[in-house]
Amino acid sequence: MAAKKGTAKKYGKAATRKIQKVMHEWKEGSLHSGRSGPKVTSQKQAVAIALSEAREAGAKVPKKAPATRKRKAA
């Protein structure tokens, strides 16, 4: 699927390569959260780790969405 004319690509090549590498680790079962944390079993968490690592490496990745604030019940 081609990108629409006049719109920029969301992720750069370096970010895409990082995501592929991390997802491969996740499928093998060798992806851990943190330095020596537990194995990652969630696909969403694996993608989040990949994007975080890509951001740290300076790859073209959109900024992280701000957390939503919960309102207090009156």
C-alpha positions as protocol buffer text, in pm:
chain_id: "A"
residue {
  index: 1
  type: MET
  ca { x: 0 y: 0 z: 0 }
}
residue {
  index: 2
  type: ALA
  ca { x: 151 y: 330 z: -110 }
}
residue {
  index: 3
  type: ALA
  ca { x: 152 y: 639 z: 108 }
}
residue {
  index: 4
  type: LYS
  ca { x: -87 y: 917 z: 8 }
}
residue {
  index: 5
  type: LYS
  ca { x: 65 y: 1193 z: -199 }
}
residue {
  index: 6
  type: GLY
  ca { x: 171 y: 1482 z: 19 }
}
residue {
  index: 7
  type: THR
  ca { x: 190 y: 1291 z: 346 }
}
residue {
  index: 8
  type: ALA
  ca { x: 513 y: 1201 z: 522 }
}
residue {
  index: 9
  type: LYS
  ca { x: 595 y: 846 z: 629 }
}
residue {
  index: 10
  type: LYS
  ca { x: 523 y: 785 z: 996 }
}
residue {
  index: 11
  type: TYR
  ca { x: 829 y: 568 z: 1073 }
}
residue {
  index: 12
  type: GLY
  ca { x: 1180 y: 577 z: 925 }
}
residue {
  index: 13
  type: LYS
  ca { x: 1381 y: 282 z: 791 }
}
residue {
  index: 14
  type: ALA
  ca { x: 1590 y: 251 z: 1107 }
}
residue {
  index: 15
  type: ALA
  ca { x: 1275 y: 232 z: 1321 }
}
residue {
  index: 16
  type: THR
  ca { x: 1128 y: -36 z: 1096 }
}
residue {
  index: 17
  type: ARG
  ca { x: 1447 y: -245 z: 1120 }
}
residue {
  index: 18
  type: LYS
  ca { x: 1448 y: -211 z: 1500 }
}
residue {
  index: 19
  type: ILE
  ca { x: 1084 y: -324 z: 1521 }
}
residue {
  index: 20
  type: GLN
  ca { x: 1158 y: -627 z: 1300 }
}
residue {
  index: 21
  type: LYS
  ca { x: 1456 y: -723 z: 1519 }
}
residue {
  index: 22
  type: VAL
  ca { x: 1265 y: -691 z: 1847 }
}
residue {
  index: 23
  type: MET
  ca { x: 961 y: -878 z: 1713 }
}
residue {
  index: 24
  type: HIS
  ca { x: 1190 y: -1161 z: 1604 }
}
residue {
  index: 25
  type: GLU
  ca { x: 1330 y: -1178 z: 1960 }
}
residue {
  index: 26
  type: TRP
  ca { x: 973 y: -1178 z: 2097 }
}
residue {
  index: 27
  type: LYS
  ca { x: 869 y: -1468 z: 1870 }
}
residue {
  index: 28
  type: GLU
  ca { x: 1177 y: -1667 z: 1979 }
}
residue {
  index: 29
  type: GLY
  ca { x: 1090 y: -1601 z: 2343 }
}
residue {
  index: 30
  type: SER
  ca { x: 1417 y: -1423 z: 2419 }
}
residue {
  index: 31
  type: LEU
  ca { x: 1279 y: -1071 z: 2471 }
}
residue {
  index: 32
  type: HIS
  ca { x: 1291 y: -944 z: 2829 }
}
residue {
  index: 33
  type: SER
  ca { x: 1160 y: -622 z: 2979 }
}
residue {
  index: 34
  type: GLY
  ca { x: 1431 y: -412 z: 3136 }
}
residue {
  index: 35
  type: ARG
  ca { x: 1783 y: -540 z: 3189 }
}
residue {
  index: 36
  type: SER
  ca { x: 1704 y: -879 z: 3335 }
}
residue {
  index: 37
  type: GLY
  ca { x: 1329 y: -857 z: 3383 }
}
residue {
  index: 38
  type: PRO
  ca { x: 1065 y: -1117 z: 3303 }
}
residue {
  index: 39
  type: LYS
  ca { x: 1004 y: -1248 z: 2952 }
}
residue {
  index: 40
  type: VAL
  ca { x: 773 y: -1036 z: 2741 }
}
residue {
  index: 41
  type: THR
  ca { x: 461 y: -1231 z: 2642 }
}
residue {
  index: 42
  type: SER
  ca { x: 245 y: -946 z: 2508 }
}
residue {
  index: 43
  type: GLN
  ca { x: 281 y: -843 z: 2144 }
}
residue {
  index: 44
  type: LYS
  ca { x: 178 y: -486 z: 2231 }
}
residue {
  index: 45
  type: GLN
  ca { x: 451 y: -464 z: 2494 }
}
residue {
  index: 46
  type: ALA
  ca { x: 706 y: -594 z: 2243 }
}
residue {
  index: 47
  type: VAL
  ca { x: 612 y: -320 z: 1994 }
}
residue {
  index: 48
  type: ALA
  ca { x: 630 y: -57 z: 2271 }
}
residue {
  index: 49
  type: ILE
  ca { x: 980 y: -175 z: 2364 }
}
residue {
  index: 50
  type: ALA
  ca { x: 1088 y: -162 z: 1999 }
}
residue {
  index: 51
  type: LEU
  ca { x: 957 y: 193 z: 1951 }
}
residue {
  index: 52
  type: SER
  ca { x: 1119 y: 306 z: 2275 }
}
residue {
  index: 53
  type: GLU
  ca { x: 1456 y: 164 z: 2169 }
}
residue {
  index: 54
  type: ALA
  ca { x: 1421 y: 323 z: 1824 }
}
residue {
  index: 55
  type: ARG
  ca { x: 1350 y: 663 z: 1984 }
}
residue {
  index: 56
  type: GLU
  ca { x: 1660 y: 630 z: 2204 }
}
residue {
  index: 57
  type: ALA
  ca { x: 1868 y: 550 z: 1894 }
}
residue {
  index: 58
  type: GLY
  ca { x: 1740 y: 867 z: 1725 }
}
residue {
  index: 59
  type: ALA
  ca { x: 1526 y: 700 z: 1459 }
}
residue {
  index: 60
  type: LYS
  ca { x: 1225 y: 874 z: 1305 }
}
residue {
  index: 61
  type: VAL
  ca { x: 939 y: 772 z: 1534 }
}
residue {
  index: 62
  type: PRO
  ca { x: 639 y: 986 z: 1637 }
}
residue {
  index: 63
  type: LYS
  ca { x: 642 y: 1127 z: 1989 }
}
residue {
  index: 64
  type: LYS
  ca { x: 486 y: 923 z: 2266 }
}
residue {
  index: 65
  type: ALA
  ca { x: 120 y: 1016 z: 2329 }
}
residue {
  index: 66
  type: PRO
  ca { x: 69 y: 1191 z: 2662 }
}
residue {
  index: 67
  type: ALA
  ca { x: -105 y: 991 z: 2933 }
}
residue {
  index: 68
  type: THR
  ca { x: -469 y: 1081 z: 2988 }
}
residue {
  index: 69
  type: ARG
  ca { x: -565 y: 1223 z: 3327 }
}
residue {
  index: 70
  type: LYS
  ca { x: -851 y: 1075 z: 3523 }
}
residue {
  index: 71
  type: ARG
  ca { x: -1106 y: 1312 z: 3672 }
}
residue {
  index: 72
  type: LYS
  ca { x: -1202 y: 1293 z: 4035 }
}
residue {
  index: 73
  type: ALA
  ca { x: -1559 y: 1187 z: 4104 }
}
residue {
  index: 74
  type: ALA
  ca { x: -1748 y: 1467 z: 4279 }
}
